[in-house]
Amino acid sequence: MRQMIASLRDAHTRVYSPDEKFDWWNPRFVTVGLTMREVEGVPTVIYIEPGSPASRTDLRVGDAIVSIDDIPVAEFINRRLEASGLAHDPEARFRAVTSLFDGQPGTTVKVGWTSRNGKHKSAVLQRYWTQRLLGFNNQRKGNIAILRLDAFTQTVALDFSKSLPEVLDGAQGIVLDLRFNGGGDAEAMADVASLFLEDGINLGKFADRSGASFELQTFSKRLWRIPRMSSIKLPLVVLTSESTSSAAEILVAALQAKQRARVIGTETCGCVLAIRNRHALPDGGVLDVSEFDYRTAAGVRLEGSGIKPDTLMKLTRADIYSRRDAALELAKEILD
């Protein structure tokens, strides 16, 4: 089933075994404690989970992965892409890199890597279940408020909105970091959009195969629990990456189209279909199938194309090793 689904090139249509049942609001997945991205053409470690098997090795953020179970990593990725029939698809390649260490929990994988000084090292890591906590983080850097949103749920949107009056007190600009936002509830996203855009702004339309459709609009009264909350007028910069997807892309597209924000980073995922119902499988697994397409207010289809930033800022291994966030630095320079 996964091979058939892969040919659809749809990030939202997925099948889960009984053990893998996925609750989007409380994501649980198998990992070895590493987050991977392709940086300068090389699969690179961009995050190591504290306390994980990977954190107890010599692996460092910025190191380049060179082999999986003694198979050169380029060959390993190509095998996966050829098996899926998507050897030349950029989105499929992105997923292949981010899922390099997928496998059954309790099993092991031998990882080979090259360190900053060019030394080759390896370690055997065990796969295990972990859970990601969805939420937001707000901080101040001088007069700049940095708001990071990891997902859109009704709870996150409401709590995020409640925190803003205090966070924005005295601020002269805002950085909205959506680089790790995989989307979520479209209505919750519209609530967040209503913080930055005037009422009645068309955020685009979802339509199913029968032609039935519905539009999203900004509407500040959704945030009725937040006293005196109106649209925020402060200068805004939005940060994006290949992981910015689904509802997050809709928000970026609206802010960009209305020239409400400058977008910095890399092109977004282009994963903007939507699921209405989950389908139970006979073995206890679940099948998710996209049932809605989406187009912006201007009629632009984002699925498969994504959003191009106003300023392209790609990651470099040198920046990762030095813990330098070049995109955030540029955003702060623009707002200062």
N, C-alpha and C positions, 0 to 999 in steps of 0.2 A: 504494500500500500504506500509506503514511503517513497519508493521509486516512482510510482505513478503520480503521486502528489508533487514530487519535485519538478516534474515536467510542466506543472502549472505556473511555476515561478511566482508563487504567491506565499508571502511570509505568514499570512493569517490562516491558511488552510493547512492543518497539521493533524497527525494521528498520534495518540498516546496509548501506550500499553497500560494495563491496570496499575502497575507500580509507578508509572510516570504521570498519572493524572495531574493536570496542571491547573492550579487556581491562580488566575492572573493577578488577583488582589493580594495573594500571599505566595509569590513565586518560589517554587522549590525545584532544585535541579541538581544534577550530578556534576561534580567538579573535582579537580586536583588542587584547587586553590589558586589557579592562575587565570587572569583575563588577558586575551590575546588580541592584537590587531596587526595588520600588515603595515609596517612603517618603512618607508624608503625601499619598498619591494621585498621586505623580509618579515616573516612572522615574528613579532616582538612582544615581549612581556610588558604590559602597561600597568598591571596591578597584581599584587600578591596578597592573598587573604591572611591576616594575622592569625597565628596559631595553626595554620594549615600545614599539611605535609611539605608543601613547596617552601614554606617559610623556614623550614628547618634544614634547608639545603643551601648551597652557595648561589642559588639563583637570585638575580637582582632585577629590579625593574629596569628595562632598557636592553636586557640580554636578548640575543637573537636565537630562536629555536632552529636547530639544524637537522634534527632527526627525531622520529617517533618509532619506538621499537626497532631501532637500528636501520630504519628505512629513511633515506634522505627526505627531508620535509617537502621539498618541491615535488618529488615523486609521489609522496603520500597524498598531497593535495590533489595532484593531477588524477590519481586513481579514483578519488572520491568524485571529482567533477566528471570524469568519463563515465563512471557508473551511473551518475544521475542524468547523463545526456546533456549537461549544461557546461561543457568544457570552456566555452568562451563567454560565459555570462558573468559580468562583474559582481552582481548581487550574490550569485551562487558562490563565487570565490570568497567574498567577504564572509559568508556563513561558514564556508569550509575552514577558513582560518580561525574564526571565533570558536568553532566546535572541534578543534584539533584533538582534544583529549576526551571527547565523548565516549561513553562506554558504560557497562553495568557497574553499579556501586559494589565495592568490595574487591573489584579486580584492579590490576596494576598496569602501569604503562611506563616504559623506559623513555625518558626524555633526554635528548642531547642538546646542548646549547653552547654558544660562544659568548664569553664574557666581554667586558669593556676593553680589556687589554689583549683580546684575541685568543685567550686560552679556551680550549675545548673541554667541556665538562659534561657529566651525565649523572642521572639519579633515577631511581625507580620510585614512582609516586603511586599512591593508592587513591582510587576514586571513592568519593563519599557524597552523601546528600548534604546540601546546604540550603538555606532559605534567605532570600533577599528581603529586607525590610524597605517597603516603599514609603517615601515621604519627601521632605524638603529640608533645605538648610539655608538659613539666612545669616549673613554676616556683613559687617561694615569694614571698608578699607578707606579710612579718612572720610571724604564726603561721598564716596561711592558705595551704594548698597549692592551686594552680590547675592542674588536669589537663585538657588539651584533647586529645580523641580525634577524629581525622578520619575513621576507618573501622575496621571490624572484619575483620581477617585473623588467621590463627593466629600469624603472626610478630609482628604488631603487639600482639596480646593478650599473648603471652609476654614480649616486650620491655617492654611497659608494666608488667606485673606485676613483672618483675625490678627495675624502677626505683623501685617504690613504697617499699620499706623505707627507703631513703635520703631520698627526697623527703618522706616523712611523718614523719621523725624530729623530734619536738618540735612537730609541727603540732597545732592545736586544732580545725581544721575543714577541709573540702574543698569546692572548687568544681569540679564536673565539667562542662566546657564541650563540649556536643554540638551547638552551633549550626551547624556546617558538616559534620556527620557524615551521610553519605548511606547508611549501613548497611554491608552486607557479609555475611560468613559468620555464620550464626545460631549455630553452635557456638562460634565465637570470641567472639561477644557474650555467650553463656552463661558462658564462662570469666571475662569481665570482671564480669558480674553476680555471679558467685560470690565476688568480692572484697568485695562490699558487702552480700550477703544470706546468710542461713544455708543450710546444705545442705538439699536436697530441696524447695526452693521451686519451685512450678510457674510457669513463665514463659509458659505458653500452649500452644496446639496449632495445628499446620499440618495441613490436610486437602486431598486432591486431589478431582477430580470423581468418582472411583470410590468415594469414602468412606474410602480408606486415609489414615491419619493418624499423626502422631508428635508427642510432647510434648517440650518443652524444660524442663530442670530445672537448678537450680544444683547444683554438685558440686565441692567445693574440691579433690578429688584430681586433677582435670584439670590443676591447677597444681602437680603433684608436683615439678617441677624447682625450685620456689621454696621454699627452706627456711623452715619455721615460718610459712608464709603461711596465715593464717586470716581470717575475715571481718572487715572493718574497721568499727570501731564509731564512728568520729569523726562528728560532725554533717556532713551533706551537703546541698549545694544544687546542683541541675542547671539548666543554662542551655539553652534550646531556641529554635528559630526555624523558619520555613517550610522551611528546608533540612534540618532534622532528619527523617530518613526511614528507612523499612524497619527493619532490625535495631535501629537507634538508638531508634526509637519503641517497640519491644518492651521495651528496657531501661528507658526512661523510664516506661512504663506500669507495669512491675513495681515499680520504686522508689516510684512515686506510690501504687500500690495498697497496698503494705505500709507506707506512711507512713514510709519510710526516708529520703526526701529531699523537700525543698521545691523545686518546679519554677518557674522564673522565665523569662520571655521571651515569645515569641509561639507561637501554635498550630502544631503540627507538620504535616508534609506530608500525612499520611493516605495513605501509599504503602506498604502492608504486604503485598502479595502476594509470591510467590516463584517463581523459575524453577528447573526441574530440569535441563533440557537445552537446548543451543543448536542451532538448525537451520540447516544450510548451505543457501544459495540457489544456483541454477544459475549465476548470474553471479559467484559468489565472495563475495557478501555474506552476512549473518547475520540470522536472525530469532530474537528472544527472545520467548517466549510464557509468560505466567504460568500455572503449573500448580497452585499451592498457595494456598489462602486461609488466613488466620490469625485466630484469636480469642484473647483474653486468658484467663487462668485463670478469670475470672468470666464468660466467654462473650461479651465485648464485641468487636465487629468494628471494627478501627481503619481499615480501608481506606475512603477517602472521607470520613472524619470527623476523624482525627488526635486529638491529645491537647491538651486545654486546660491551660495552665499554672495553677498556684495563684495566681501574681501576674503579670498581664499587663504587659509592658514593651515598648512599641513603639519602634522607631528614630525619631529626628527628624533633620532635616537640620542643625539647630543642633548637635546632639550629634556628628554625623558630621564637620562642619567643625571642631569643637573637639577632635576625637579623644577624646571622652568616651564611655566604655562604661558607661551608666547601669545596665544589668542586672548587670554584674560589680560595680559599686559597691554596689548593693543587697545582692547576695549576700555581699559582705565585711562589710557592716554587720550582717547577720543573724548571721553566724558569729563576729564579734568579741565 
